[in-house]
Amino acid sequence: MSLAKLGISLFSVLALLAVAVAGATIWLVLTDPVTVADSVAKGDVSPLARALAQVLYDAMRSLLEYL
């Protein structure tokens, strides 16, 4: 595998990961705005990160159950 193909593959994986995190963040803002507002107001990102991880986990689990 050439370096160019490896770079494109790595970029694609990172882009898909960024899209997934952005989508989960938007979903979290729409479904649980209190957690997001609390995290932003306090400057503590751990509840927000925990909620994002839970959203991504639930989405992946649902996708795997569907398959």
C-alpha positions as CSV (number, residue, x, y, z in Angstrom):
1,M,0.0,0.0,0.0
2,S,1.5,3.3,-1.0
3,L,1.8,6.3,1.3
4,A,-0.9,8.2,-0.7
5,K,-3.5,5.4,-0.3
6,L,-2.6,5.1,3.4
7,G,-3.0,8.8,3.9
8,I,-6.4,8.8,2.1
9,S,-7.6,5.9,4.2
10,L,-6.5,7.5,7.4
11,F,-8.2,10.7,6.5
12,S,-11.4,8.9,5.6
13,V,-11.4,7.1,9.0
14,L,-10.8,10.3,10.9
15,A,-13.5,12.1,8.8
16,L,-16.1,9.4,9.6
17,L,-15.1,9.6,13.3
18,A,-15.5,13.3,13.3
19,V,-18.9,13.1,11.6
20,A,-20.1,10.5,14.2
21,V,-19.0,12.6,17.1
22,A,-20.6,15.8,15.6
23,G,-23.8,13.9,15.0
24,A,-23.9,12.5,18.5
25,T,-23.2,16.0,19.9
26,I,-26.1,17.5,17.9
27,W,-28.3,14.6,19.0
28,L,-27.3,15.2,22.6
29,V,-28.0,18.9,22.4
30,L,-31.5,18.2,21.1
31,T,-32.4,15.3,23.5
32,D,-30.6,16.3,26.7
33,P,-29.9,20.0,26.7
34,V,-29.7,20.2,30.5
35,T,-26.5,18.1,30.6
36,V,-24.9,20.1,27.8
37,A,-25.8,23.4,29.4
38,D,-24.6,22.3,32.8
39,S,-21.3,21.1,31.3
40,V,-20.8,24.3,29.4
41,A,-21.7,26.5,32.4
42,K,-19.4,24.7,34.9
43,G,-16.6,24.1,32.4
44,D,-16.6,20.4,33.3
45,V,-16.6,18.2,30.2
46,S,-16.8,14.8,31.9
47,P,-20.6,14.6,32.1
48,L,-20.7,15.7,28.4
49,A,-18.1,13.1,27.4
50,R,-19.9,10.4,29.4
51,A,-23.2,11.3,27.7
52,L,-21.6,11.4,24.3
53,A,-20.0,8.0,24.9
54,Q,-23.4,6.6,25.9
55,V,-25.1,8.0,22.8
56,L,-22.4,6.5,20.5
57,Y,-22.5,3.2,22.4
58,D,-26.3,3.0,22.1
59,A,-26.1,3.8,18.4
60,M,-23.5,1.2,17.7
61,R,-25.4,-1.4,19.8
62,S,-28.6,-0.7,17.8
63,L,-26.7,-0.9,14.6
64,L,-25.2,-4.3,15.5
65,E,-28.6,-5.6,16.6
66,Y,-30.0,-4.6,13.3
67,L,-27.3,-6.5,11.4
